[in-house]
Amino acid sequence: MLKTEAIKVATLHFDGEARDWWFYGMVILKHSIVTTYAEFTRRLIERFDRMDPKQHFIEPTRLKQTGNPETYIADFSRVSVMVPDLSAAQRIYMFVEGLVEPLRGLVKSTRPATLQDAISRTRDLQDTLPRTRTSIP
């Protein structure tokens, strides 16, 4: 999906104030010149986020895997998108550091080049880890 298509799809889910803001922006403020998802996210956060920007940077570093890797991946994606200024290397580092051992070490040893690569490695390697079984009385 092209970045401009991703923006269009995201705005289809806008409702109420967000829908009005985007429509007003498209007509009056020329949001139509927003061509990258990072710029789109930055503008959205500037308009609607009430949290201290420093707090957004802290949240991905505090996030830790406590269960299923898919849940952690979804949580990390949701939290890290709020910090558009993170470099690719920072994003990868924060993601990998939040994984549980031995998964963290295994993913780190593959030296992922992108966040998507780290996520793919997490999924692949999780399937190779031995499963622990609880004995049934």
trRosetta pair geometry for C-beta under 8 A, 3 or more apart (Angstrom, degrees):
i j d omega theta_ij theta_ji phi_ij phi_ji
1 5 4.9 -125 -176 89 90 124
1 6 5.4 109 125 -62 120 87
1 9 7.5 -25 -172 -5 146 143
2 5 4.4 93 60 5 83 105
2 6 7.1 -145 96 -9 44 84
3 6 5.5 -50 -149 31 36 114
3 7 6.6 38 151 -20 65 100
3 35 6.7 74 100 159 120 61
3 36 5.7 -24 161 -131 151 44
3 37 5.0 -122 -153 -29 99 91
4 7 5.6 -47 -152 32 37 114
4 8 6.6 39 149 -19 65 103
4 35 5.9 -32 -78 -145 100 68
5 8 5.5 -52 -150 36 36 113
5 9 6.3 36 152 -19 68 104
6 9 5.8 -52 -146 37 31 111
6 10 6.3 34 154 -21 64 106
6 37 5.5 -17 94 -88 133 121
7 10 5.7 -55 -148 36 30 112
7 11 6.4 24 156 -16 65 108
7 34 6.6 167 -143 111 157 107
7 37 6.3 -153 -64 -98 88 68
7 40 4.8 -154 -115 -89 110 158
8 11 6.0 -59 -147 38 29 107
8 12 6.8 41 151 -32 61 99
9 12 5.7 -46 -158 17 34 118
9 13 7.7 27 150 -13 59 100
10 13 6.2 -63 -170 31 39 107
10 14 7.8 56 137 -40 65 91
10 40 7.1 112 66 150 148 141
11 14 5.2 -20 -162 -8 55 120
11 19 8.0 116 -177 -115 79 63
11 22 5.3 169 -142 180 115 161
14 18 4.1 -134 -152 115 99 105
14 19 4.1 151 124 -75 103 67
14 21 8.0 -124 -167 53 139 89
14 22 5.5 139 30 9 180 141
15 18 6.3 42 51 51 42 105
15 19 5.5 3 -130 -25 12 119
16 19 6.1 114 46 21 24 101
16 20 7.0 -50 148 -2 37 103
17 20 5.7 -57 -145 40 31 110
17 21 6.0 34 155 -22 67 108
17 48 7.9 135 109 -104 118 110
18 21 5.6 -52 -144 36 29 113
18 22 6.3 26 158 -16 64 106
18 44 7.9 30 -141 -140 109 97
18 48 6.8 0 -92 -74 98 146
19 22 6.0 -58 -148 38 27 106
19 23 6.2 23 157 -15 65 109
20 23 5.9 -56 -143 40 28 108
20 24 6.0 29 158 -17 65 110
21 24 5.9 -58 -146 40 25 110
21 25 6.1 26 154 -20 62 112
21 47 6.0 122 180 173 152 151
21 48 7.9 -166 35 -58 170 104
22 25 5.4 -57 -146 39 30 114
22 26 6.3 34 154 -25 66 102
22 31 6.4 -96 -154 65 64 168
23 26 5.7 -49 -147 30 31 112
23 27 6.5 13 160 -5 64 108
24 27 6.3 -67 -148 45 27 99
24 28 5.4 -22 175 26 69 119
24 29 6.8 47 127 1 75 105
25 28 6.8 -65 -110 59 19 80
25 29 4.2 -45 -140 55 62 118
25 30 7.5 -73 170 48 66 26
25 31 3.7 51 135 -30 109 125
25 43 7.8 111 -153 162 158 139
26 29 7.7 18 -10 55 16 76
26 30 7.6 40 -158 -123 27 16
26 31 5.0 -59 -77 50 53 103
26 32 5.5 75 -146 -47 76 90
30 33 5.2 22 150 -2 100 110
31 34 5.2 -22 -177 0 68 119
31 43 7.1 157 -127 140 105 165
34 39 4.9 -163 -148 111 89 117
34 40 5.1 112 157 -77 132 76
34 43 6.5 -77 -103 3 145 148
35 39 7.1 39 48 44 48 140
36 39 4.5 92 64 7 91 102
36 40 6.9 -153 96 -5 48 87
37 40 5.3 -52 -147 39 37 118
37 41 6.1 40 153 -21 68 104
38 41 5.8 -53 -147 37 29 111
38 42 6.3 32 153 -22 63 106
38 84 5.1 129 -157 -163 84 119
39 42 5.6 -50 -145 34 31 114
39 43 6.4 29 157 -16 64 105
40 43 6.1 -59 -152 37 27 107
40 44 6.3 25 153 -18 63 111
41 44 5.6 -58 -146 38 30 112
41 45 6.1 29 157 -18 67 108
41 81 6.2 -124 -140 174 142 90
41 84 5.1 154 98 -77 122 128
42 45 5.9 -58 -147 38 27 109
42 46 6.3 30 155 -22 63 107
42 84 5.1 -93 -70 47 86 162
43 46 5.6 -52 -145 34 31 114
43 47 6.4 23 159 -15 64 110
44 47 6.0 -64 -151 39 27 106
44 48 6.2 -26 172 23 65 113
44 49 7.9 76 125 -25 65 97
45 48 7.0 -82 -130 54 21 77
45 49 4.5 -1 -165 -7 68 133
45 56 8.0 29 -157 -91 138 162
45 82 6.4 132 -110 -148 130 67
45 84 7.2 -156 8 -10 147 117
46 49 7.2 2 -51 33 10 100
49 56 7.8 8 -178 -65 150 132
49 82 7.2 129 -110 -150 146 105
51 55 5.0 -104 167 70 109 132
51 56 6.3 119 105 -52 125 89
51 82 7.9 14 62 178 136 139
52 55 4.5 94 70 -8 89 107
52 56 7.8 -156 96 -9 54 78
53 56 5.7 -44 -161 22 45 115
53 57 7.3 43 148 -17 66 98
54 57 5.8 -53 -161 31 42 112
54 58 6.6 39 146 -19 70 106
55 58 5.6 -57 -150 36 37 112
55 59 6.5 49 153 -36 68 99
56 59 5.9 -43 -150 16 32 117
56 79 8.0 173 -157 -179 69 73
56 82 4.5 -131 -145 126 118 107
56 83 4.8 166 140 -73 105 87
57 60 7.4 -60 -171 29 33 98
57 61 7.5 19 145 -6 62 113
57 83 5.5 115 -91 -119 57 134
57 86 7.7 157 -124 -72 80 98
58 61 5.8 -72 -162 42 42 110
58 62 6.1 32 151 -18 78 113
59 62 5.9 -65 -146 38 31 107
59 63 6.5 40 158 -36 67 102
59 79 4.8 -139 130 -168 118 119
59 82 7.1 18 56 67 142 131
59 83 7.8 -174 53 -35 100 121
60 63 5.6 -44 -146 17 36 118
60 76 6.6 73 -137 -147 91 77
60 79 5.2 162 -79 119 73 114
60 80 4.7 67 -95 -87 135 82
60 83 6.4 -91 -9 17 129 142
60 86 7.5 1 38 -81 160 155
60 91 7.7 -56 173 -127 160 60
60 94 4.5 38 138 161 112 147
60 95 7.8 -40 -176 -63 112 59
60 98 7.7 -97 175 -46 66 139
61 94 5.7 -86 -84 -131 59 108
61 97 7.6 -6 -141 89 64 136
63 72 7.5 137 155 -153 106 81
63 75 5.9 179 -157 128 131 114
63 76 5.8 163 116 -91 149 74
63 79 5.7 170 -50 45 147 162
63 94 7.8 60 51 163 102 101
63 98 5.1 0 102 -128 78 145
64 72 7.8 -56 142 -125 29 117
64 98 5.0 -150 -110 -155 42 79
64 100 7.7 83 173 -68 91 74
65 69 6.5 -6 -139 -105 136 57
65 71 7.9 122 -140 80 76 89
65 72 3.9 -19 -104 -88 88 152
65 98 5.7 114 -20 141 79 81
65 99 5.2 25 1 -130 138 40
65 100 4.9 -106 85 -22 115 87
65 103 7.5 -39 68 71 162 141
66 72 7.6 151 20 -76 56 103
66 100 7.9 119 -94 -59 23 120
67 71 5.7 16 78 47 103 143
67 72 7.5 175 61 -39 61 94
68 71 4.4 89 73 2 97 105
68 72 7.1 -168 96 -5 53 84
69 72 5.4 -56 -149 40 40 112
69 73 6.1 44 153 -24 72 103
69 99 7.5 15 -118 -127 98 98
69 103 7.1 -157 -89 -159 122 162
69 122 5.3 179 -169 154 136 111
69 123 6.7 -179 112 -88 139 55
69 126 4.9 -106 -4 -82 151 154
70 73 5.6 -48 -144 34 32 114
70 74 6.4 32 156 -16 63 105
70 123 7.9 60 -76 -102 79 96
71 74 5.9 -56 -150 38 30 109
71 75 6.2 28 153 -17 65 109
72 75 5.7 -57 -144 40 30 111
72 76 6.0 30 158 -19 67 108
72 98 6.5 172 -170 126 120 114
72 99 7.1 115 139 -100 159 63
73 76 5.9 -55 -144 38 26 109
73 77 6.3 27 156 -20 62 108
73 119 5.5 90 -134 -137 121 106
73 122 6.8 168 -75 90 113 146
73 123 7.9 11 -58 -60 153 96
74 77 5.8 -55 -147 35 28 112
74 78 6.3 28 155 -19 63 108
75 78 5.8 -57 -149 37 30 111
75 79 6.2 17 159 -10 66 111
76 79 6.0 -62 -142 44 29 103
76 80 5.6 18 166 -14 69 117
76 94 7.7 159 -150 119 113 98
76 95 5.5 86 -179 -116 153 86
76 98 6.4 167 -89 67 123 155
77 80 6.3 -57 -130 41 21 102
77 81 6.4 29 166 -29 59 107
78 81 6.5 -57 -156 22 20 110
78 82 7.9 20 148 -20 52 103
79 82 6.2 -59 -173 22 40 113
79 83 7.9 12 144 -1 66 104
80 83 5.9 -65 -161 41 51 101
80 86 6.6 -61 -167 30 95 157
80 91 5.9 93 -171 -135 140 97
80 94 7.0 151 -100 92 120 136
80 95 7.5 -23 -57 -68 154 95
80 115 8.0 -179 117 -136 160 153
81 84 7.5 17 -178 -73 48 73
83 86 4.8 60 120 -27 109 109
86 90 4.6 -131 -166 88 90 122
86 91 4.8 109 130 -61 127 88
86 94 7.5 -57 -152 7 144 139
87 90 4.6 97 52 6 79 102
87 91 7.0 -142 92 -6 42 87
88 91 5.7 -55 -149 36 31 114
88 92 6.4 30 154 -18 65 106
88 114 6.4 -53 -168 -126 122 62
88 115 6.8 -128 -155 -26 76 91
89 92 5.8 -54 -147 37 31 110
89 93 6.2 32 155 -20 65 108
90 93 5.7 -56 -146 38 30 112
90 94 6.2 27 158 -17 66 107
91 94 6.1 -56 -146 37 26 107
91 95 6.3 27 155 -19 62 109
91 115 4.9 -47 126 -73 119 124
92 95 5.8 -59 -150 36 28 112
92 96 6.2 20 159 -14 66 110
92 112 5.7 -165 -149 88 125 107
92 114 7.1 -160 -78 172 120 15
92 115 5.5 -137 -79 -83 72 64
92 117 7.9 -2 -117 64 121 97
92 118 5.2 161 -141 -37 85 145
93 96 6.2 -61 -145 40 26 105
93 97 6.1 23 160 -18 64 113
94 97 5.9 -58 -143 38 27 111
94 98 6.6 26 158 -22 61 109
95 98 6.1 -68 -161 31 27 110
95 99 7.4 35 148 -33 62 97
95 115 6.1 123 -16 -139 156 90
95 118 5.3 107 99 120 136 146
95 119 7.4 -67 178 -64 148 76
96 99 5.8 -42 -163 8 41 116
96 104 6.0 108 170 -148 74 76
96 107 5.4 -159 -128 105 99 120
96 108 5.4 113 177 -77 137 83
96 112 7.3 176 -67 30 124 122
96 118 5.8 -101 -63 -152 94 132
97 104 6.9 53 -124 -142 25 124
99 103 4.6 -113 165 104 121 107
99 104 4.1 165 84 -78 101 76
99 107 6.0 83 27 24 169 141
99 122 6.5 -144 -103 -119 136 116
100 103 5.5 58 71 34 67 112
100 104 6.5 -148 96 -25 16 100
101 104 5.3 -51 -82 31 59 107
101 105 6.0 42 -132 -7 86 105
102 105 5.3 -54 -167 43 69 112
102 106 5.8 69 137 -24 86 105
102 129 7.0 162 61 -115 102 116
103 106 5.7 -61 -146 40 32 111
103 107 6.1 26 161 -15 70 108
103 122 6.5 54 178 -139 118 79
103 125 6.1 138 -137 110 78 119
103 126 6.3 17 -115 -85 127 76
103 129 6.8 -49 -73 -58 89 144
104 107 6.2 -61 -147 39 24 104
104 108 6.0 24 157 -19 64 113
105 108 5.6 -55 -140 39 29 113
105 109 6.2 33 158 -25 64 106
106 109 5.9 -54 -150 29 28 112
106 110 7.3 27 152 -20 59 101
106 121 7.7 -172 125 158 86 105
106 125 4.7 157 125 -168 134 149
107 110 6.0 -56 -162 27 37 111
107 112 6.7 -17 175 -23 87 121
107 118 6.0 67 178 -155 121 78
107 121 4.8 126 -131 114 82 119
107 122 5.4 7 -93 -77 137 72
107 125 6.1 -144 -67 31 76 153
108 111 7.5 33 170 -69 44 47
110 117 7.9 -154 123 153 119 102
110 121 4.8 -166 62 -134 159 148
110 125 7.9 -139 -27 -51 136 133
112 115 7.6 83 134 -104 131 16
112 117 3.9 166 -158 107 97 105
112 118 3.8 173 79 -67 169 72
112 121 5.6 -129 -75 4 117 139
113 117 5.3 61 45 18 68 162
114 117 4.5 104 53 1 76 103
114 118 7.2 -138 97 -3 45 83
115 118 5.5 -52 -151 35 37 113
115 119 6.3 38 150 -19 67 104
116 119 5.5 -51 -146 37 35 113
116 120 6.2 37 153 -20 66 105
117 120 5.7 -53 -146 37 30 111
117 121 6.3 31 154 -18 64 106
118 121 5.7 -53 -145 38 30 111
118 122 6.3 36 152 -25 63 104
119 122 5.6 -51 -150 31 31 116
119 123 6.6 29 153 -16 63 103
120 123 5.8 -55 -152 36 32 109
120 124 6.2 27 153 -15 67 109
121 124 5.7 -56 -142 41 31 110
121 125 5.8 21 163 -11 68 114
122 125 6.3 -61 -138 44 22 102
122 126 6.0 31 159 -30 61 109
123 126 5.9 -52 -145 27 24 114
123 127 7.1 24 157 -18 57 104
124 127 6.2 -64 -168 30 30 110
124 128 7.2 17 146 -13 64 108
125 128 5.5 -58 -154 35 44 110
125 129 6.9 55 150 -36 70 94
126 129 5.9 -43 -156 12 37 115
